């Protein structure tokens, strides 16, 4: 197909007229689909239904060390769960705390704790004149929502094909003591699907922050979420790398089983250094007498060990892989050669990232909504919802059935073409 920018104004006007007629036909189909969040589909949820059967009223709810999971205790989680999540996160069980159902909740609580009580004896952030956070962009909107809630100033850092631009990260962190942290989704990043390179991870571990209470918030949400057996991204383990670099306390590493078993009913964990653990536990002692140990035991009995979890994740991949491949195929068939957008082809995670021509993203999302498909809001992948280029869109393909997703993506490419033709023609008219 001929690139839109190489079409004459007459050709592009004719193209737009044709596209608008197609769009009216799509609107008449009365599509009703919500693709705003990356959530598991019903078939994925069904994979974990047997977990509801591994414990019943006749089950022995006693752990190997004698802990009765029905009662109080085990502030940092039962040993079996720490071992299972330790294998999942590639960390020693002694460096892990098991929480409740949500790693996002743990991240919020962590920001809240350091806001009011500081990091390892340092001044609480709430008593400082200004606190800043680095935010790789495009990035995860719920991360940005946490720091925005606390009034922390967010500084965008460009993402590259190997992770955040480390030249910028190193410079800012070393020069500005008001920068207290950075959000990271290091594997199959939200929304790009990029995984950090070995060099990026090592440079993170060797940061020299001006602030002694600077911390990397390492949200390894998709560590197990591969789409392929033979093509998987590999990530260097950050805590071990920090220890080797002489920066053992630099990282808080978060994970959960939310997209492995049941979102909202999984188990979350943080892995960190012994010094940081003391900070976390000091708060936990006043916050709870222990999280849901019955649910921890349920997960352990369901998976057995890390090998059971790996096999379980292969089943997830078999369900969602065709959806990712279908999205990519639709983009190739309908947009290749037009030079009006680019997209990622991730090997794991939950998202595909699309970049339109500058100034088109909000129009594309609005057109999709009018056609009956709700997308993640344009701008959501930037702090404060402000994408300076108005070009980035997050595609969440996991939830819809394959046939509905195909219809949605055909509609999406139609909306991309309409918005692109309109903005090119508008630019020509203005000039």
WODANOR-V311771 format. One record per residue. RES is the residue in one small letter. SS is DSSP state (~ for helix, > for strand, _ for the rest). PSI is psi in whole degrees, -180 to 180 (* if undefined). Layout:
<<RES/SS/PSI> <RES/SS/PSI>>
This chain:
<<x/_/149> <x/_/133> <x/_/140> <x/~/-38> <x/~/-19> <x/~/-7> <x/_/149> <x/_/164> <x/~/-38> <x/~/-43> <x/~/-44> <x/~/-35> <x/~/-42> <x/~/-42> <x/~/-45> <x/~/-39> <x/~/-43> <x/~/-44> <x/~/-39> <x/~/-35> <x/~/-42> <x/~/-39> <x/~/-40> <x/~/-36> <x/~/-40> <x/~/-44> <x/~/-34> <x/_/-13> <x/_/-13> <x/_/51> <x/_/141> <x/_/100> <x/>/134> <x/>/112> <x/>/30> <x/_/-24> <x/_/154> <x/_/91> <x/_/153> <x/_/150> <x/_/175> <x/~/-40> <x/~/-36> <x/~/-42> <x/~/-36> <x/~/-26> <x/_/-27> <x/_/6> <x/~/-32> <x/~/-20> <x/~/-24> <x/~/-14> <x/_/-10> <x/_/-19> <x/_/136> <x/_/-171> <x/_/-17> <x/_/0> <x/_/147> <x/_/114> <x/_/28> <x/>/133> <x/_/172> <x/_/-29> <x/_/6> <x/_/-3> <x/_/130> <x/>/111> <x/_/-10> <x/_/-12> <x/_/-178> <x/_/166> <x/_/-179> <x/_/65> <x/_/-38> <x/_/6> <x/_/156> <x/_/150> <x/~/-40> <x/~/-39> <x/~/-37> <x/~/-36> <x/~/-44> <x/~/-49> <x/~/-29> <x/~/-44> <x/~/-39> <x/~/-40> <x/~/-5> <x/_/43> <x/_/157> <x/_/133> <x/~/-30> <x/~/-16> <x/~/14> <x/>/140> <x/>/129> <x/>/131> <x/_/-153> <x/_/-135> <x/_/-10> <x/_/121> <x/~/-31> <x/~/-39> <x/~/-41> <x/~/-40> <x/~/-43> <x/~/-48> <x/~/-36> <x/~/-46> <x/~/-42> <x/~/-42> <x/~/-48> <x/~/-24> <x/~/-42> <x/~/-28> <x/~/-5> <x/_/178> <x/_/114> <x/_/49> <x/_/-4> <x/_/166> <x/_/130> <x/_/140> <x/~/-29> <x/~/-18> <x/~/3> <x/_/149> <x/_/-34> <x/_/140> <x/_/134> <x/>/155> <x/>/138> <x/>/138> <x/>/102> <x/>/133> <x/>/142> <x/_/148> <x/_/-164> <x/_/119> <x/~/-33> <x/~/-29> <x/~/-50> <x/~/-33> <x/~/-35> <x/~/-52> <x/~/-34> <x/~/-38> <x/~/-37> <x/_/4> <x/_/20> <x/_/131> <x/>/125> <x/>/131> <x/>/114> <x/>/139> <x/>/127> <x/>/138> <x/>/145> <x/>/-175> <x/_/-9> <x/_/9> <x/>/-169> <x/>/151> <x/_/102> <x/~/-23> <x/~/-44> <x/~/-45> <x/~/-50> <x/~/-43> <x/~/-51> <x/~/-45> <x/~/-37> <x/~/-21> <x/~/-18> <x/_/107> <x/_/-7> <x/_/-11> <x/>/115> <x/>/-9> <x/>/175> <x/>/138> <x/>/137> <x/>/134> <x/_/91> <x/_/-20> <x/_/128> <x/_/57> <x/_/148> <x/_/117> <x/_/-1> <x/_/-26> <x/_/3> <x/_/142> <x/_/142> <x/_/139> <x/_/166> <x/~/-45> <x/~/-41> <x/~/-47> <x/~/-43> <x/~/-37> <x/~/-35> <x/~/-45> <x/~/-24> <x/_/16> <x/_/149> <x/_/79> <x/_/143> <x/_/-30> <x/_/125> <x/_/-18> <x/_/22> <x/_/137> <x/>/143> <x/>/121> <x/>/96> <x/>/93> <x/>/90> <x/_/62> <x/_/-25> <x/_/29> <x/_/-29> <x/_/2> <x/_/66> <x/>/150> <x/_/-22> <x/_/148> <x/_/-36> <x/_/-3> <x/_/89> <x/_/139> <x/_/144> <x/_/140> <x/_/127> <x/_/140> <x/_/120> <x/~/-38> <x/~/-42> <x/~/-39> <x/~/-39> <x/~/-40> <x/~/-43> <x/~/-33> <x/_/-1> <x/_/19> <x/_/56> <x/_/-25> <x/_/10> <x/_/-21> <x/>/139> <x/>/120> <x/>/124> <x/>/149> <x/>/167> <x/>/172> <x/_/18> <x/_/-38> <x/_/18> <x/_/-47> <x/_/-108> <x/_/116> <x/_/132> <x/_/-15> <x/_/25> <x/_/-160> <x/_/140> <x/>/161> <x/>/157> <x/>/140> <x/>/136> <x/_/-175> <x/_/162> <x/~/-40> <x/~/-45> <x/~/-36> <x/~/-40> <x/~/-40> <x/~/-47> <x/~/-47> <x/~/-34> <x/~/-38> <x/~/-44> <x/~/-38> <x/~/-28> <x/~/-13> <x/~/-34> <x/_/165> <x/_/1> <x/_/143> <x/_/-175> <x/_/96> <x/~/-26> <x/~/-42> <x/~/-37> <x/~/-46> <x/~/-38> <x/~/-45> <x/~/-42> <x/~/-45> <x/~/-35> <x/~/-48> <x/~/-33> <x/_/-61> <x/_/-173> <x/~/-30> <x/~/-37> <x/~/-37> <x/~/-40> <x/~/-45> <x/~/-39> <x/~/-42> <x/~/-26> <x/~/-36> <x/~/-40> <x/~/-47> <x/~/-40> <x/~/-28> <x/~/-44> <x/~/-19> <x/~/-46> <x/~/-28> <x/~/-46> <x/~/-44> <x/~/-35> <x/~/-41> <x/~/-48> <x/~/-40> <x/~/-42> <x/~/-42> <x/~/-43> <x/~/-45> <x/~/-37> <x/~/-18> <x/~/-18> <x/_/132> <x/_/-16> <x/_/-22> <x/_/43> <x/_/11> <x/>/155> <x/>/158> <x/>/160> <x/_/157> <x/_/74> <x/_/156> <x/_/9> <x/>/-175> <x/_/-156> <x/_/2> <x/_/156> <x/>/134> <x/>/134> <x/>/133> <x/>/118> <x/>/-179> <x/_/148> <x/_/137> <x/_/6> <x/_/-20> <x/~/-48> <x/~/-38> <x/~/-41> <x/~/-48> <x/~/-38> <x/~/-42> <x/~/-40> <x/~/-43> <x/~/-42> <x/~/-23> <x/_/-3> <x/_/7> <x/>/120> <x/>/123> <x/>/169> <x/_/133> <x/_/138> <x/_/136> <x/_/-14> <x/_/-24> <x/_/8> <x/_/150> <x/~/141> <x/~/11> <x/~/24> <x/_/93> <x/_/113> <x/_/-25> <x/_/-8> <x/_/54> <x/_/-18> <x/>/131> <x/>/134> <x/>/126> <x/>/126> <x/_/93> <x/_/-2> <x/_/-36> <x/_/-45> <x/_/149> <x/_/154> <x/~/-42> <x/~/-39> <x/~/-36> <x/~/-40> <x/~/-45> <x/~/-42> <x/~/-41> <x/~/-32> <x/~/-42> <x/~/-41> <x/~/-47> <x/~/-33> <x/~/-44> <x/~/-37> <x/~/-43> <x/~/-42> <x/~/-51> <x/~/-38> <x/~/-45> <x/~/-42> <x/~/-45> <x/~/-34> <x/~/-44> <x/~/-39> <x/~/-41> <x/~/-40> <x/~/-40> <x/~/-36> <x/~/-23> <x/_/*>>
